[in-house]
Amino acid sequence: MSEVKTETPLKKVMIICAKGSIEDVYAALIMANGAVMEGIEAKLFFTFFGLDAITKKQMNKLHTSTVGNPAMRMPGGLPFPTILGMIPGVEAGVSAMMKKQMDDLDVPPVDEFLDMITAGGGEVYACKMAADMFKLSMDDLSEHVKAIITVGDLYAMSGGDGTQIIFT
């Protein structure tokens, strides 16, 4: 006799953001905000260049990557030639265009997104090793950051019981 497997509803997500481009940071923010809105416990962990998203001086100055981004398209759907990304000002222009499109859709800037996530009960953490590498302290980070923790601390917070770990 076979057993019928019933699905357990998702109760907790831990989202790891390791890249500092607009598209990577916003993927993590949107997923965390969506989780909080659905009543799912959400913890965001920023490491390596993802720390730009929670560093006061950088958090609202993110750029999109034009070099080595095979999904980048020009108006009309043609692939964006990687070599164009090497020309001074192109990355800034593409980033400004992307930010304008996000503004048109009322997508909040990073600091406002973090406000929404933490107001809904989400938690934001920075990676200790990456913070040490980049010589960052809590003073350098957004007020939304609860603590600078190790990866071991992050895993200990998972509780193991049905927690999904998502790497963006």
N, C-alpha and C positions, 0 to 999 in steps of 0.2 A: 504494500500500500504506500503510495507516495504522499509526502507531506505538502500541504499548501503553504507556501511562504507568504506571509502578510508583510506589507511594507511598513516600516516604522517611520513616522514623520520626522523630518529633519529638525533637530533642536538647536544645533550649534554649528557655526562655520568659523574657520580661522582662515583668513585671506592673507596671503603673503605677497607683497609687492616688492620686486627686486629691481625694477627699471624705472627711470625717471622721466620717460617721455609722456606726453599728454595722453596718448592712447592707452598706455599701460597703467598709469595712475588712475585715470578715469574708469577703466575697467574694474579696478579694485574698489574704488569709491562707489560706483553704481551697484556693484554686487553687494557690498556691505550695507548700503542704504536700503536696497531691496530686501535684504535679509531682516534688517531691523523693522522695516514696515510690515513684514509678514510675521513678526513676533519670534523670529529666530535670533538666538544669541549670536552676536557677531564680534569678532576680534580681528583687528587689522594689525599686521606686523610688517613694518617697512625695513628693508635691508638694502645694502649696497646703494646703487644710485636711486632706488626708490625713496631713500631718505630725503631727497630733494622735495618730495611732496609734503613733508612735515617740518622742513627747515624754514624758519621764519623768512630768511632772505630769499629763498628760492621758490617757495610753495605756489606763488601766483605768477611765476615767470617760466613755466614749463614750456618745452618745445616739442615738436613732433620730429621724428627721425625721417629724413629724406634719403639718406644713403643706406643702402642695404635693406630697404623696405619693399619687398616684392608686391605687396598689396597696394602700394601708393599708385593712384591713378590721376591723370590730368583730366580737366573738363572734357567731356565727350567719351571718357572711358579708356583712353589710350594709356598704356603703361607709362609711368613717370620714369624717364631715363635717370638712372642712379648718378651718372656723371654730372647732371644739373645740380644735384645737391651739394656739390663741391664748390659751386660758384658763390662768392660772398653775397649774403643777403637772401639767398633762395630759401634756406631753412627758416629764417625769420619771417619771410613772406608767406610760406606755406603754413607756418604756425599761426600767424595772424589770421589767415583765411580760415583755418580750422577753429580758432577761438571765436571768430565772427559767426560761423555756422552754429557753434554751441550756444553763443549768446542769443541768436535768433530762435533757438529751441528752449530758451530759458534754463539752460544747464548752469547751475551755480558754479562760481569759482571754488577752488580747492578749499579755502578756509571756511566758506559757507557750507560746503558739503560736509566737512568735518564737524561743523556745528550741528547739522541735522543728524548725523550718525551718532554723535555722543549724546545729544539730547534724547535720542531714542533708546539709549542704553548701550550702544556700541562702545567698544574700547579700542584705543589706539596705542600701539607700542612701537618702540624703536629697537633695532638689533644692536646689542652691546658691541659685538665684534666690529660691525660696520661703523658704528658711532666712534669707537676707539680709533679705527683706521683713518677716519676723516676728521678726527679730533673735535667731535661734537659733544656738547653736554646738554643737559635739560634746558639750560638758558638759551641755547641756540634753536630749540625746537618749539613748535606750536604748543600753545597751552592745552591743546586737546590730547597731547601725548601723556598717557598715564604713567609710563615708566620706560626706562631703557633696560631691556631684559636679554637673557641668553636664549638660544634656541631650546636648551633644556627646560628653561622656565616656560617657554611657549608650549612645548609638548606637555609639560605637567599641567598646564591650564586646560588642556583638551578634555581631561576627565575620561578620555578613551571611549566613552559610551555614545557611539553614533555620531561623533564629531567628524565633519568633513573638512579636510584641509585643502585649500584651493590656492594654487600658485599661479599668479598672473604674469 
